[in-house]
Amino acid sequence: MSEAGGCRGCASPVPQRAPWSLVAATAALCLVSATSVWTAGAAPMSREEKQKLGIQVLEMFDHAYGNYMEHAYPADELMPLTCRGRVRGQEPSRGDVDDALGKFSLTLIDSLDTLVVLNKTKEFEDAVRKVLRDVNLDNDVVVSVFETNIRVLGGLLGGHSLAIMLKEKGEYMQWYNDELLQMAKQLGYKLLPAFNTTSGLPYPRINLKFGIRKPEARTGTETDTCTACAGTLILEFAALSRFTGATIFEEYARKALDFLWEKRQRSSNLVGVTINIHTGDWVRKDSGVGAGIDSYYEYLLKAYVLLGDDSFLERFNTHYDAIMRYISQPPLLLDVHIHKPMLNARTWMDALLAFFPGLQVLKGDIRPAIETHEMLYQVIKKHNFLPEAFTTDFRVHWAQHPLRPEFAESTYFLYKATGDPYYLEVGKTLIENLNKYARVPCGFAAMKDVRTGSHEDRMDSFFLAEMFKYLYLLFADKEDIIFDIEDYIFTTEAHLLPLWLSTTNQSISKKNTTTEYIELDDSNFDWTCPNTQILFPNDPLYAQSIREPLKNVVDKSCPRGIIRVEESFRSGAKPPLRARDFMATNPEHLEILKKMGVSLIHLKDGRVQLVQHAIQAASSIDAEDGLRFMQEMIELSSQQQKEQQLPPRAVQIVSHPFFGRVVLTAGPAQFGLDLSKHKETRGFVASSKPYNGCSELTNPEAVMGKIALIQRGQCMFAEKARNIQNAGAIGGIVIDDNEGSSSDTAPLFQMAGDGKDTDDIKIPMLFLFSKEGSIILDAIREYEEVEVLLSDKAKDRDPEMENEEQPSSETDSQDQSTEQITSNSQEVDLVDQESSEESSLHSHPESLSPTDTDNAASVSPSKQNSDPLENYETLSLDGECTDLDNQLQEQSETEEDSNPNVSWGKKVQPIDSILADWNEDIEAFEMMDKDEL
């Protein structure tokens, strides 16, 4: 979204009949007025420092782009740890992530307009020639329709937009004759068969060569797609229609948007995450502003800005009102159920919602944008990057960070809307963290775990398409950019489309197709630029006053002031009982449980079991509170279970030429030196002989005082550790013997002992998969002397070698597992768990795609402790019913039979109606574990 687009939001859009030049002028005037208010009260960053940071961004882009072109091109993406290209089919599959790769030089196409924004016009001209010469769009590859649209079609259109701009200027691209546009048109026609459904929603995948449903296509059997996947097409498809005059593209994209609008939940005006493309039924009924929905909302508002169609604005405003009613719990944005929007669907947030403050700037709702952005910034300051998901109390939920640009995007738009120099300092922090923790010799590597600083061998194309564009624009003055950025709008992939498209080839009917429009607050529908004194009070400390209460929000629990909306409706009522506060011996707590429909059963062996029956709750609100209580109890208990497991460790290569830039994710051992409690171990590596380490070493002089490399297999891990320790090694690294294994595609393991006393093992032992281990072995072959650091997290790089200091990242507690509630009668069985030592390898709890687990919590009722976690242990039910479960089921049936109708407040509902309503909740919760970013 451009500067003009950003202020058009703060100004509230002008009528579509107004000329776009007037629109841009009005928007710019509004922006200047707002900026003048802010800069009066804050010490601005000097022009010299801004220029220095801008130059630094250019150097970082050159490092990433140059290494891609040198080591990866024409492959789709660069693998920065192994310095080679990622080619579909030649690397282990990463699942849906690989659907973005189509053997069409993805990173080059995605970077085209970034080159122009960064004033690299010569490189842009060379890149366009390479695309025209080398890129083939007719490959036998199944790709994501969504990713191909935003990255490749958007990249070609953005490149074309700036190519014709440069040609008009008369210096560059004089030979250009719409070749990129013709490629875009070719790709557009290849995507059209995906829309061959009764609903008009596209299939999620398509074969570039064979289309849909043909036997050789290997796709076309899918039934579901995400809302964002179907609703993030209108900008690129409409632009393609306006550029070429072929209306079919815009027509198909509009039809998909119309269908999603019609299928919204009418009482809440929210949409779900996934939908059946044939029937239109919602498959996942949770709703938020993050993964799966995010850019659907973005494209409704931006489609109005680009195309001037009032219906898009009305739809966005309707959805936005619902978001602010139900999902927004400042500074948090929490998913809810579309049919029961007062009920939270999860207790964590994903990183993709970081775009939303930027969209709120476009809308003109500045205060919540500042609040959410500041909360996200506090999370970043704690972990150096934004974890892929984090809980409401700011624990790491999914620890990965694939160098996502959404937070930088919102930072840029907040700065453009406010002029507050604070956001320049935020951008400076982002630059420093990227250079300190993500930069490697061959580019920038994604973070495998933000807590340890370990890397993943990936550098996604969006990193070059978006991150450097937003960071450069943040520090650039108008004269630093060779064209007027205000004449363009950004797509969700930050590709630039010219605003003049709104008046070109307008063959699509612009009638208002919004139906059953509801009356909302008039402030959502202002048509004129408001007085900036309203948006930005004449107080230079206004933004600071909004941010100040959030400065320590991450270091504390979720603020008690953040209360569910429905709780505010209860005049004078106490907040609902939280699982963390529950004590089984507190009579008041037991009474509250009863009101929520939760029964506490004392078993003969002293254990206590919690069972919830929704029909026994005093009211529907109490039933929802009970459901939330059971969720929290499961999460608290599973959290302790994970805290008993060891976190991942880090192997950091510190010798020349790595200097600590390469950090490998390592599995810990349940024996030997605990790296979390002792100083890290640093030393040169040496291979043991025999390599499996299963007998007395024949080369003790080679491993004496060094860290021994051993191959997995043929004996117990503890035996290997004893043999290398006896040879004088100061540590050991076990490398997996399964060729091709990688922490990118497999869950991390921790090494267990041999069932005997392992107190005699005093050295640290870590486990590397084959791919990570080969990085060390390759380094030995090339440099001979390789020094590594074994630690619980990545350490600062060597200041003597790099002459720089870095603050060490903080280690966070273990992430909470996702929950799954599998029956109408929820049970939390409270029993102790004994850890098993039968297996030599244990799965690490962190995973991008959480596995399905049923957890139960245990309580020791005789204890009263202010910390409820001390009273809980966990048990995996594995989906099997015990005799006790049968007893409870019989009890439930008996109670239901004896109560044909239950009074919920003053309203009486039939049991069938109540149970059907409740089963909708259960169904929605069952889908939570299947969520993927």
Beta strands, then each sheet from edge to edge (+ up, - down):
strand 1: 77-79
strand 2: 84-86
strand 3: 142-144
strand 4: 205-207
strand 5: 224-226
strand 6: 274-276
strand 7: 282-284
strand 8: 286-287
strand 9: 328-329
strand 10: 332-333
strand 11: 336-337
strand 12: 348-350
strand 13: 389-391
strand 14: 396-398
strand 15: 439-440
strand 16: 443-444
strand 17: 446-449
strand 18: 454-456
strand 19: 488-490
strand 20: 496-498
strand 21: 598-602
strand 22: 608-613
strand 23: 649-653
strand 24: 662-666
strand 25: 681-687
strand 26: 707-711
strand 27: 731-735
strand 28: 749-751
strand 29: 765-768
strand 30: 787-791
strand 31: 825-830
strand 32: 841-843
strand 33: 855-857
strand 34: 874-876
strand 35: 901-904
strand 36: 907-910
sheet 1: 1+ 2-
sheet 2: 3+ 4-
sheet 3: 5+ 6- 7+
sheet 4: 8+ 11-
sheet 5: 9+ 10-
sheet 6: 12+ 13- 14+
sheet 7: 15+ 16-
sheet 8: 17+ 18-
sheet 9: 19+ 20-
sheet 10: 21+ 22- 31+
sheet 11: 24+ 23- 30+ 25- 26- 27- 29-
sheet 12: 28+ 32-
sheet 13: 33+ 34-
sheet 14: 35+ 36-
end
